[in-house]
Amino acid sequence: MEFLFNHTGLAIGLLGAGLSACLAGAGSAVGTGIAGEAAAGLVTEDPTKFGKSMILQVIPGTQGLYGLVVWFFAIMRMGVLNGTGLDLSFVDGCRYFSACMPMAIGGLISAIAQGKVAAASVNLLAKNPDHWSKGMILCITVEFYAILSLLASFMMLVNI
């Protein structure tokens, strides 16, 4: 049991970092897919609205980027990049895992929610093109919570 306690810290920390990148990325894939389906329908009817539709589709993709930033910062802090990560204790591994979870879970949920808002904003663009920026503002409201998740993970990682 002592061997397990002394040598699993890095694995647990890497699991947290990986979940941050994977779950936030998966949420972004789902969110951009939802928005993309709506955008494709609109562009089929009115190809001139492709640019604005694409902007709305891209917005839910930021959570995947945030998750990757947390992953990179976590593996850097764990010593994976300079070769000192093997000395990571079980407790420190759990700390890194916990620090990555706000971005993993927050990124997953907010990206999917933002994709739904972006799809609704594509409908707004279709019906009232002069007000499409209001749809962007609605999307950015959801983005705020993804940024809070990023901030929570970053602050926790800095203080380990």
Salt bridges, closest charged atoms under 4 A:
ASP46 OD2 - LYS49 NZ 3.24
ASP92 OD1 - ARG95 NH1 2.74
